[in-house]
Amino acid sequence: MQSAAKQKGSGEVRHTRTQISHGRVIQVVSVFPKQARKTPEDKLKALVDLELQQGKLCA
C-alpha cells in the first residue's frame, strides 16, 4: 500500500493511498479541513451529551 498527503491552497489536506481489495488495485482519497472546527475532545463531549439525551428519551 502506498500513501501520500498533499495540502491544497483551498484549506484542505488530501490523503491519497493505493490499496488492493479483492485482487483489484483501488485508489482512496480522503479530504480533511486544514483547520479543525472542533477538537477531538469537543466531539467526544458532544457525543456523550447526545447519548445522555437519547437515554432520557428512552427512559
N, C-alpha and C positions, 0 to 999 in steps of 0.2 A: 504494500500500500504506500503510495506517495502522498505527500501533503505539502501545501504551500499556503501562506497567509499574505494577503495584499491589502493595503489601505488605499481607499479611493478618496478623492478630493470631496466627495459628496457627504462626508461624515459617516462613512460605514467601513467596516472591516469585512472582507470576504475571505473565507477559508475554503480552499478547494482541495479535495482529496480524490484519489482514484482507488477503487476497491473492486474486488472480484466477488460477484454474487451469482450463485448457480451456474458457474462456468462462464459468465459474461463479465466484461470489464465495464464498470459504470463510473461516471464522474459525479461527485456530490459537491454542491456548492452551498455553504452556509453563509448567511449575511447577518452581521450584528452591528448595532449602532456603536460608533466610537465612544460616545459618552452615554453611559447607562442612565436611564431616567430614575431608577430606583436601585438601591444597593441590594445584594442578596439577603441581608438581614431584614430590610424593609419588606421584601417579597415574602419571606418566611412569616413575618408578623402578620401580614395581610392574609396569608393562607390560614394561620391559626385562628384569626378573628372570624374568617368565613366559616371554618369548621365549627366554631363555637356558636355562631348564629344559626347554622343549619341544625345543630344539635338541639337548640332551644325550640326550633320549629317542629322537630320530630317528637319532642317530649310532651 
